Amino acid sequence: MIVRSESHQGVVRLRFDCGEALDAENAEVVKEDALALIDGSANVVLDLSGIDLVDSRGLGVLVGLHKAVREVGRRANFTGVHPEVRRVMELIRLDEIFEVYPDLGAARRALDR
């Protein structure tokens, strides 16, 4: 699993390239790598376009990252959410907590407001 970071106009984009799944096999490494990139200096867009499947451990990672960003006084938006991942989020009502946008530009613009 690789977590890539890119900064653009005061927003950090974290992109997850994990070979399709964020699951028990890679969740701990992903969480550690991503948390190391959240320093409170910028809002964050979590780009999930590299993830097609997620299990309960993977969802725990997403919740933990969302919480970590908020704890340092910043906001986190999601983009690139695969339909299967979105379906799982909706089943456990994470879609009511996470701000999910259709594309990177929309997610960044929402953070500017």
Buried (B, 14 or more C-beta within 10 A) or exposed (E): BEBEBEEEEEBBBBBBEBEEBBBEBBBEBBBEBBBEBBEEEBBBBBBBBBBBBBBEBBBBBBBBBBEBBEEEEBBBBBBBBBEEBBEBBEEEEBBEEBBBBEEBEBBBEBBEE
